[in-house]
Amino acid sequence: MDLRSLRLYLAVLEHGSITKASEAAHVAQPALGLHIRKLEEELGLQLLERHSRGIRVTEAGALLAKHSEVILRYVDLAKEELTNYAKVPSGHFSIGLTPTAREAISVSLVERVSRDLPAVQLTVKEALSESLVEYLLDHRVDAALIYNTREGGDQLVFEPLASESMYFVYPLKNGKRPKPTITLTEVMQHRLILPTRPHLVRTEVDRLAGNLGVEANIVHEVDSMPAIRDFVSRGLGCSVMPHGAAVNATYAGTIGSQLVVEPEIKRILHLAYSRRRWMSKAFEAVIKVLKEIVDGEKDRADGQWQRLDAHVRPARKAAG
């Protein structure tokens, strides 16, 4: 299998037809078709099913596409690192962010990279921590800010960057609550809208509530923080969410918040990346900017994150 054939094969899948792929890749249709046939002959498998409206990928073809993306990504990365070794940081860098991290820092991150690292092409992918771990293992992102370190084992490095406290949010239409804090036992007495498992906020609320011998009064399950805030603002229930999400300016005047105590609910923000990942200039430069932005959030009184306790150490293995 040569690299050109793999690139042309992915182009066919992207465009859904050999005709469109040949135009986009500036390759004659017969030549492109020959590349595909040689791949099928070499592997002894049918990769594409032809029909009147174009092509459909087979199960074997989908598997080849997955491996081709990884192979070509590494080839491109090698070229970038070798050709730009002595130059300014340049090339492509992809970062995975959870929804709350994306809200907190994505604009600042893109602005800083655009200004300070103009030769770096940045891709931002948003997903929950569990999915971002899979992205890292599949090499779909170069690094990620995540909360879940239970997956990945020795394949990934997890650097703890900050801690994040959880807040009880409620509709202000019911009146502003006088105290700045609320106990978890009191939280459990309200009609709650929470994400489904295995979302880390939900699992931690369930775990701590179980330790207290109380049960959450969950009226709805919603796997979208913006949607939960919409529902709370309309008086459909209350919720528990990170500080940054709780004080989002869009919901000022409609949602109130109180820090959850006895016990506090905290989670640790980690920078995660592959142990096998070569630290290119672009990688090091973007990570430096990313950490500076996270540190800035920790220094703000109303920032998303707080400073870590001294005892927190990097997670080296999958936690149980």
HUHU-V12974 format. One line per field, one symbol per residue. ss: DSSP state (h for helix, s for strand, l for the rest). A space follows every 50 residues. Layout:
# HUHU-V12974
ss=???
This chain:
# HUHU-V12974
ss=llhhhhhhhhhhhhhllhhhhhhhhlllhhhhhhhhhhhhhhhllllsss sllsssslhhhhhhhhhhhhhhhhhhhhhhhhhlllllllssssssslhh hhhhhhhhhhhhhhhhlllsssssssllhhhhhhhhhlllllssssllll llhhhsssssssssssssssshhhllllllssshhhhllllssslllllh hhhhhhhhhhhhlllllsssslllhhhhhhhhhllllssssshhhhllhh hlllsssssssllllsssssssssllllllhhhhhhhhhhhhhhhhhhhl lllllsllllllllslllll
